[in-house]
Amino acid sequence: MRNLSNKEWYEKLERYVGGGSSTGSKKAVLLPEEPAVIQRGKGCRVWDADGKEYIDFRNGLGPVTLGYGYPELNQAIMEQMEYGFVYGHPTGLEAEVAELFSKVVPSAEKVRFLKTGGEACSAAIRLARAYTGKDHIIQIGYNGWLNSLASGARVNPREVSKGAPLGVPQQISDLYHAVRWADEEAIKNLFANYKGQVAAVIIAADYANMEEGKNFYPFLREITRENGALLIYDEIVTGFRIAMGGVQEYFGVLPDLSVFAKGIANGMPLSVFCGRADVMDMLTKGATVSSTYGGEALSLAACKKVIEIYQRENICRYLWDAGGMLWSQVNDLFDKYHIPVKVKGFWPCPTFVPQEDAPDNINSSFFRLAYKHGVSLYNVSYVNFSHKGEDIAETVRRLEGAVSELASVL
Ligand SMILES: Cc1ncc(COP(=O)(O)O)c(C=O)c1O
């Protein structure tokens, strides 16, 4: 790669890449503190083009759960690379990994692979419509850019549309209904207003308020059953994090279909949609979902190894414990320096929530100073298996520098 500075890479990205980055949420918005590009990662750390090192809690925006350049995983990927990775026929790995998935995800009787989370959510929506013969979709949370179609939908994790999202015809948008997490009244009203027309509720959790899932998931299960609609869990953030089987394992309420992506292959591009066999069998009854890269073998080899490591090392337990250790100390720092922000949610995927009296942009001000002190954060921040005790202690020291500096300017 050419030896350019952060600033020069930023300018080149702006000049040649549509929107400045292929992933909206990765584009640097807090320059000069935020890295414009990352040149390498190892374990829980990344380095930018100016050679600055960060302890990283973005983890690729979620998928990296074991760590960057994880040796055992690299080995599994390289072994597969020797034999090629996309053929004109299925691979045995496809069957093997699907079988493994059906053992770790409670509702997964049958499994299919794609490359991105949003694509897998679209496939699940397609199946739900095919199975029920109905058209309307109720959406809770962000399910990927190609499913953000409702007026007021979360069009990317940081942005909500006003009216139908730009580029989406109103007639299509009218079939999608964005609802806030735990808004039971709105959901009841939609089922009443579109009686017999709702194909599915698809839900991604509100990471700050996940404990409310204890009541909300049973509510959704009941109302979808009563109305002949399917329930789809978007487990892209929760799967392989709060439990391997995500919220369905944690809360014990099973969906009809679910979608996994981040976390299942430590960053290799792989997504899964899975669920009831009778619904998945719509794939052989005319509901087409197909992609040349669906069963690409490097990612499947990675996923197989990830499942083995998760089971051997009890990774989800680690993410809870290490997350608890870090985020509770970060909350102590916020208290100590009177910063009106709280880390809220389940420890493997919590989020920074500004408190009532917080100044505008408090999260951005904090993130900017965290970068300055060598810690990379995001609204939802994650520990991975390579954040060991010393890394967490070092993070707290670095963040104390950031928080005390923030306190002096508030
Ligand atoms: C809950 C959730 N669903 C869907 C997606 C979309 O996944 P992808 O970006 O792989 O298409 C994301 C991505 O951030 C997500 O967090």
The ligand as an ORCA input file, in Angstrom:
! r2SCAN-3c Opt
* xyz 0 1
  C     -28.681     -5.297     13.570
  C     -28.131     -5.151     12.190
  N     -28.832     -5.652     11.156
  C     -28.384     -5.570      9.896
  C     -27.181     -4.969      9.607
  C     -26.688     -4.923      8.203
  O     -25.640     -5.825      8.038
  P     -24.604     -5.599      6.814
  O     -23.969     -4.279      7.063
  O     -23.664     -6.767      6.915
  O     -25.436     -5.641      5.577
  C     -26.435     -4.400     10.632
  C     -25.169     -3.702     10.344
  O     -24.695     -2.871     11.089
  C     -26.915     -4.502     11.961
  O     -26.228     -3.983     12.987
*
